[in-house]
Amino acid sequence: MTSRLVAHLGAQNVAGATATALAGHIRALILDGRLTVGERLPSERSLALELRRSRSTITRVYGILESDGYVTRLHGGSTRVTLPRTPLAPDAPEQESAIDLSIASMDSTPGLYDATVRSLPRLAALRGTSGYSLRGLPELRDAVARRFTQRGVETSADEIIITSGALNALNLVLATIGRRGERVLVEQPTFPHALEALQRHGYRMLPTPVDVDGWDARHLTDVLLADRPHLAYLIPDFHNPTGATLPDLERQRIATTARSAGTLLIVDETTAELDIDRGWAPLPMAAYNPHAITVGSMSKIAWGGMRLGWIRAEPSLITRLLAVRPSFELGTALLEQCIAVELLADMPALTAHVRERLRAGRAAVIDGLDAIEGIRMPQTAGGLSAWVDLGAPVSTQLSLAARERELLLPPGPRFATGGVLERRLRIPITLPPDRTAAAMHRLRLAWDDLHGGTVPRPEELPQTAVI
């Protein structure tokens, strides 16, 4: 069985690498957070067998990592991931001055303040209650259900739970229906923290490819029928990170195949409302599969600081979710729920703001990448980001070079299951244009450093969440 380390490295990516280069690849995985502090690495013998290298080479690799402070080793025992204890070098970039492209989220909608003010009487009326709302405020569940109905799938409030964000919703679903050791179909690339949640619940990944041009629907349905995974996690609208949208015909085919295979669909609609100029609106996946579980969020359409999401599912599953939820959470903040009721009452204004901001952000990324020879910007009709083509497998190297230019930039493999996608890079289109222009300038400098051979060896790189 392939170890997590080799799955992230990709044996083909490090074939023939020197011990120093192989240590550098592993260090990059640690610094990017793909290998976690305290995680046990394969033994020298096991890693040598997996990579088809001599044991002396692997001994040298682990020795380099140990001397640099990235692993600890016990004689005759385990090798575990750690981080250097030395402080940052004096010339290391401060977090305050760095531009963080690991976060693809906009600032708040202009209507957030007014919605907050309008929500206060509703909040005041709740002061006589316990303050807990396990299922969510009835008026907010009604508003979320109406939005599903408007988009083409009849929904009642009984099919809705309000959660503290979409990732919280996913974890609640997995805590309720998860089965350790089972298989899950995931898109490649996909949202990294969803992968981490699935791994934490003991799932084995079955990747299916997605690119800016869309899904390989035949591959996806073949995997469903051949492997019959317990779950499939999909982002069909403005896919994160590619920006692709799954057409209605393919949605119907995949939804029908999943039902035949006995696979439960978990559909992430966090990005579903982030339209710029797609020109068409598909039906939600739940319209084609009544058993589909849908998670959504306000964070991308209103403000990242609003940690509020929802689950749409069959009433029988809602009952099970409500039984599990108190074990780790007693409900979602009432103030945020009251604000969300006001915001959802004026979706046209909210989506118009989103469209305007994303259009400006996309234009700024296009302008910035035009000045960098060799990076291709794909067509991007909406969503959080552009999934750019670097023309060569240099994403991790560019990410490390960008760090030296005070630019935090997760590499393509951060969005994959097995050390692949080194030709790709996710660039958010959600930042204000002036901030994006500054980021693209730093990216150009890092690109020049990389191709000029002046990239220094980094001594530290913080683990970053990718949003």
C-alpha positions in Angstrom: 0.0 0.0 0.0 1.4 3.4 -1.0 2.3 5.6 2.0 0.9 9.1 2.4 4.4 10.5 1.8 4.9 8.8 -1.5 1.3 9.6 -2.5 2.0 13.3 -2.0 5.5 13.1 -3.6 4.4 11.1 -6.7 7.1 8.5 -7.3 7.3 9.6 -10.9 8.0 13.2 -9.9 11.1 12.3 -7.8 12.5 9.5 -10.0 16.3 10.0 -10.2 16.3 12.9 -7.8 19.4 13.3 -5.6 19.2 12.9 -1.9 19.3 16.7 -1.4 16.6 17.2 -4.0 14.4 14.5 -2.5 14.8 16.1 0.9 13.8 19.4 -0.6 10.6 17.9 -2.0 9.7 16.4 1.4 10.5 19.7 3.1 8.2 21.5 0.7 5.4 19.1 1.6 5.9 19.8 5.3 6.1 23.6 4.9 3.0 23.6 2.8 1.1 21.6 5.4 0.5 18.5 3.2 2.5 16.5 5.8 1.4 17.5 9.3 3.6 18.0 12.4 3.9 14.8 14.4 3.0 12.6 11.4 4.9 9.4 11.2 6.9 8.9 8.0 7.7 5.5 6.4 10.8 3.7 7.7 14.0 4.0 5.6 13.5 0.5 4.3 9.9 1.0 3.4 10.5 4.3 1.7 13.4 2.9 -0.3 11.2 0.1 -1.5 8.4 2.4 -2.5 10.7 4.8 -4.4 13.0 2.0 -5.7 16.0 3.7 -4.3 18.9 2.5 -2.2 18.5 2.5 1.6 21.6 4.6 1.9 20.0 7.3 -0.2 17.0 7.4 2.0 19.2 7.4 5.1 20.9 10.5 3.6 17.5 12.1 2.9 16.2 11.7 6.4 19.6 12.8 7.8 19.3 16.1 5.8 15.8 16.7 7.1 16.8 15.9 10.7 19.8 18.3 10.6 17.5 21.1 9.2 15.0 20.4 11.9 12.1 19.0 9.8 12.0 15.5 11.3 12.9 13.8 14.5 14.3 10.3 14.6 14.6 7.7 17.3 17.2 5.0 16.8 15.4 1.8 15.9 12.1 3.7 16.1 10.0 6.2 14.1 10.7 9.2 12.0 8.2 12.0 12.6 7.5 15.4 11.1 8.5 18.5 13.0 9.4 22.1 12.3 12.6 24.0 13.0 12.7 25.6 16.5 14.9 28.5 15.4 13.2 31.8 14.8 12.7 33.3 11.4 15.7 34.8 9.8 15.9 38.6 10.2 15.2 39.2 6.5 12.2 36.8 6.4 9.0 38.4 5.4 6.6 39.5 8.1 3.0 38.2 7.8 1.7 41.8 7.9 3.5 42.8 4.7 2.9 39.5 2.8 0.1 39.2 0.3 -1.8 35.9 1.0 -3.2 34.2 -2.1 -4.1 31.1 -0.2 -7.3 32.9 0.7 -9.9 33.3 -2.0 -12.5 35.4 -0.4 -13.9 38.9 -0.9 -14.4 41.7 1.5 -17.9 42.2 2.8 -20.8 43.2 0.7 -21.8 46.9 1.0 -25.2 45.8 2.3 -23.7 44.0 5.3 -23.8 47.0 7.7 -27.4 47.8 6.8 -28.5 44.2 7.1 -26.8 44.0 10.5 -28.8 47.1 11.7 -32.0 45.7 10.3 -31.4 42.3 12.1 -31.1 43.8 15.6 -34.8 43.8 16.4 -35.0 40.2 15.3 -32.1 39.4 17.6 -33.6 41.4 20.5 -36.8 39.3 20.2 -34.6 36.2 20.9 -33.2 37.4 24.1 -35.8 35.5 26.1 -34.8 32.2 24.5 -32.0 29.8 25.5 -29.8 31.3 22.7 -29.3 27.9 21.1 -30.8 26.9 17.8 -29.7 23.4 16.9 -31.6 23.3 13.6 -31.4 27.0 12.8 -33.9 29.9 12.9 -37.1 28.9 11.1 -37.1 32.1 9.1 -33.6 31.5 7.9 -34.3 27.9 7.0 -37.3 29.2 5.1 -35.1 31.7 3.2 -32.5 29.0 2.3 -35.3 26.6 1.2 -36.9 29.3 -1.0 -33.5 29.9 -2.7 -33.3 26.3 -3.6 -36.8 26.4 -5.0 -36.1 29.5 -7.0 -33.1 27.6 -8.6 -35.3 24.7 -9.6 -35.4 22.1 -6.9 -38.5 22.2 -4.6 -37.3 22.4 -1.0 -39.0 22.9 2.4 -37.5 24.2 5.7 -37.7 20.6 7.0 -34.9 19.7 4.6 -32.5 22.4 5.9 -30.1 22.7 8.8 -28.1 25.9 9.5 -24.4 25.3 10.3 -21.3 27.3 11.1 -20.0 27.3 7.6 -19.8 24.8 4.7 -16.8 23.0 6.1 -18.6 22.6 9.4 -21.5 21.2 7.4 -19.3 18.7 5.7 -17.8 17.6 8.9 -21.2 17.1 10.5 -22.3 15.0 7.5 -19.2 12.9 7.7 -19.6 12.5 11.5 -23.1 11.2 10.9 -22.7 8.9 7.9 -19.0 8.4 7.6 -17.6 4.9 7.3 -13.9 4.4 8.0 -12.0 2.4 5.3 -14.7 3.1 2.6 -13.9 4.8 -0.7 -14.9 8.2 -1.8 -14.8 9.7 -5.3 -13.2 13.1 -5.3 -12.4 15.5 -8.1 -8.8 16.3 -8.9 -8.1 19.1 -8.2 -10.5 20.0 -5.4 -10.8 22.0 -2.1 -7.9 20.8 0.1 -9.7 21.0 3.4 -12.4 18.8 2.1 -9.8 16.2 1.3 -8.4 16.6 4.8 -11.8 16.1 6.3 -12.4 12.9 4.3 -9.0 11.6 5.2 -9.6 12.3 8.9 -12.8 10.2 8.7 -10.8 7.3 7.2 -11.8 7.5 3.6 -9.7 6.2 0.7 -9.6 8.6 -2.3 -10.7 7.7 -5.8 -9.7 10.8 -7.9 -11.4 11.8 -11.1 -10.0 14.6 -13.3 -11.4 18.1 -13.7 -9.8 20.9 -15.7 -10.8 24.3 -16.9 -12.6 22.6 -19.8 -14.7 20.5 -17.4 -15.1 16.9 -16.2 -14.3 13.6 -17.8 -17.8 12.4 -17.2 -17.2 9.0 -18.7 -14.2 8.4 -16.3 -16.3 9.7 -13.4 -19.3 7.4 -14.1 -16.9 4.4 -14.9 -15.4 4.9 -11.4 -18.8 5.0 -9.8 -19.9 1.8 -11.5 -16.6 -0.1 -11.1 -15.7 0.8 -7.5 -19.1 1.7 -6.1 -17.7 4.2 -3.5 -19.7 5.0 -0.4 -19.5 8.8 -1.2 -18.7 11.2 -4.0 -17.7 14.8 -3.1 -18.4 17.2 -6.0 -18.2 20.9 -6.7 -20.3 21.2 -9.8 -20.7 25.0 -10.0 -17.7 27.2 -10.5 -15.5 24.4 -9.4 -12.8 25.2 -6.9 -10.1 25.7 -8.2 -10.7 25.3 -11.9 -13.9 27.5 -12.3 -15.6 24.9 -14.5 -19.4 24.3 -14.3 -20.9 20.8 -14.9 -23.6 20.9 -17.6 -27.1 19.8 -16.9 -26.9 16.7 -19.1 -23.8 15.5 -17.3 -25.3 16.3 -13.9 -28.3 14.1 -14.8 -26.0 11.3 -16.0 -23.8 11.4 -12.9 -26.7 11.7 -10.5 -28.4 8.7 -12.0 -25.3 6.6 -12.1 -24.6 7.4 -8.4 -28.0 6.2 -7.5 -27.4 3.0 -9.4 -24.1 2.5 -7.7 -25.4 3.2 -4.2 -23.1 6.2 -3.9 -24.2 9.1 -1.8 -23.5 12.5 -3.4 -22.2 15.3 -1.3 -22.5 18.4 -3.4 -20.6 21.5 -2.3 -22.4 24.7 -3.5 -20.2 27.2 -1.7 -19.3 28.8 -5.1 -22.7 28.3 -6.8 -23.7 32.0 -6.7 -20.3 33.4 -8.0 -21.4 34.1 -11.5 -19.7 36.7 -13.7 -20.8 36.0 -17.3 -21.5 32.3 -17.6 -24.6 33.0 -19.5 -26.7 30.0 -18.3 -27.8 28.6 -14.9 -27.8 24.8 -14.4 -30.2 23.0 -12.0 -28.8 22.0 -8.6 -27.6 18.3 -8.5 -30.4 17.6 -6.0 -32.9 18.1 -8.8 -31.6 14.9 -10.4 -30.9 12.9 -7.2 -33.3 13.2 -4.2 -30.7 11.5 -2.0 -28.0 14.1 -2.7 -26.7 16.0 0.3 -26.0 19.7 -0.5 -23.8 22.0 1.6 -23.7 25.8 1.1 -22.3 29.0 2.7 -22.8 32.7 3.0 -19.0 33.3 3.3 -18.3 33.7 -0.4 -21.3 35.9 -1.3 -21.5 38.1 1.8 -18.3 38.0 3.8 -15.7 35.5 4.9 -16.3 36.6 8.4 -19.8 35.3 8.3 -19.3 31.7 9.4 -22.7 30.5 8.4 -23.7 27.7 6.1 -26.4 25.0 5.6 -27.1 21.4 4.7 -30.0 20.4 2.4 -30.9 16.7 2.8 -33.8 14.3 3.1 -35.8 14.7 6.3 -34.7 11.3 7.6 -31.0 12.3 7.3 -31.8 15.7 8.9 -33.1 13.8 11.9 -29.8 11.8 12.2 -27.7 15.0 11.7 -29.6 16.7 14.6 -28.9 13.7 16.8 -25.2 13.9 16.2 -24.6 17.7 16.2 -24.8 18.3 19.9 -21.7 16.1 20.4 -19.5 18.9 19.0 -21.7 22.0 18.5 -24.9 23.3 20.0 -25.9 25.6 17.2 -24.9 28.5 15.0 -24.5 32.1 16.2 -27.9 33.8 16.3 -26.7 37.2 15.3 -25.2 35.8 12.0 -28.4 34.0 11.4 -30.5 37.2 11.8 -28.1 39.0 9.4 -28.4 36.2 6.9 -32.2 36.5 6.8 -31.9 40.1 5.8 -29.2 39.4 3.2 -31.1 36.6 1.5 -34.1 38.8 1.3 -32.2 40.9 -1.3 -30.3 38.3 -3.4 -30.4 40.4 -6.6 -28.3 43.2 -4.9 -26.0 40.6 -3.3 -25.3 38.8 -6.5 -24.9 42.0 -8.4 -22.1 43.1 -6.0 -20.4 39.7 -6.3 -20.5 39.9 -10.1 -19.0 43.4 -10.1 -16.2 42.5 -7.7 -15.3 39.3 -9.4 -15.2 41.0 -12.8 -12.8 43.6 -11.5 -10.7 40.9 -9.8 -10.6 38.8 -12.9 -9.5 41.8 -15.0 -6.7 42.6 -12.6 -5.4 39.0 -12.8 -5.5 39.0 -16.6 -3.6 42.3 -16.7 -1.0 41.0 -14.3 -0.4 37.6 -16.1 -0.1 39.4 -19.4 3.2 40.7 -18.2 4.5 37.2 -17.3 5.6 35.2 -20.3 4.9 31.5 -20.1 1.8 31.6 -17.8 -1.5 31.0 -19.5 -4.7 32.4 -18.1 -7.8 30.3 -18.9 -11.3 31.6 -19.6 -12.9 32.1 -16.2 -16.7 32.7 -16.1 -17.0 33.0 -12.4 -16.0 31.4 -9.1 -13.1 32.1 -6.8 -10.0 31.7 -8.9 -8.2 31.2 -12.1 -6.5 27.8 -12.6 -3.5 28.9 -14.6 -1.1 26.8 -16.6 2.6 27.3 -15.9 3.7 25.4 -19.0 6.1 23.2 -16.9 6.0 21.3 -13.6 7.3 24.1 -11.5 4.4 25.0 -9.2 6.0 24.1 -5.9 9.3 25.8 -6.9 7.4 28.9 -7.8 5.5 28.8 -4.5 8.7 28.8 -2.6 10.2 31.5 -4.8 7.1 33.6 -4.2 7.6 33.3 -0.4 10.9 35.1 -0.8 8.9 37.9 -2.5 6.4 38.1 0.4 3.7 36.3 -1.6 1.9 33.3 0.0 0.9 31.0 -2.9 -0.3 27.4 -2.5 1.1 25.2 -5.3 -1.0 23.0 -7.6 -0.4 19.7 -5.7 -2.0 21.3 -2.6 -5.3 20.7 -4.4 -4.6 17.1 -5.4 -4.4 13.7 -3.8 -1.0 12.4 -5.0 1.7 15.0 -5.7 0.4 15.8 -9.1 -0.7 19.1 -10.9 2.8 20.7 -10.7 1.9 22.6 -13.9 -1.0 24.4 -12.3 -1.5 27.3 -9.9 -4.6 28.7 -8.3 -4.8 32.5 -8.4 -7.8 34.1 -6.6 -9.9 36.6 -8.5 -11.5 37.8 -5.3 -9.0 40.5 -4.1 -9.4 44.2 -4.7 -7.8 45.2 -8.1 -5.0 47.2 -6.4 -4.1 44.3 -4.1 -4.2 41.9 -7.0 -1.9 44.2 -9.1 0.6 44.2 -6.3 0.4 40.4 -6.0 0.9 39.9 -9.7 4.0 42.1 -9.6 5.5 39.9 -6.9 4.5 36.8 -8.8 6.4 38.2 -11.9 9.5 38.8 -9.7 9.3 35.3 -8.3 8.8 33.9 -11.8 12.0 35.8 -12.9 13.8 34.5 -9.9 12.8 30.9 -10.7 13.9 31.1 -14.3 17.0 33.1 -13.5 18.2 30.4 -11.0 18.3 32.8 -8.1 15.7 31.2 -5.8 17.3 30.8 -2.3 16.6 27.8 -0.1 13.8 28.9 2.3 14.4 28.3 6.0 10.8 28.6 7.0 7.3 28.7 5.4 4.2 28.7 7.5 1.5 26.1 7.1 -1.4 27.8 5.4 -5.1 27.2 5.2 -6.4 27.2 1.7 -9.8 28.9 1.4 
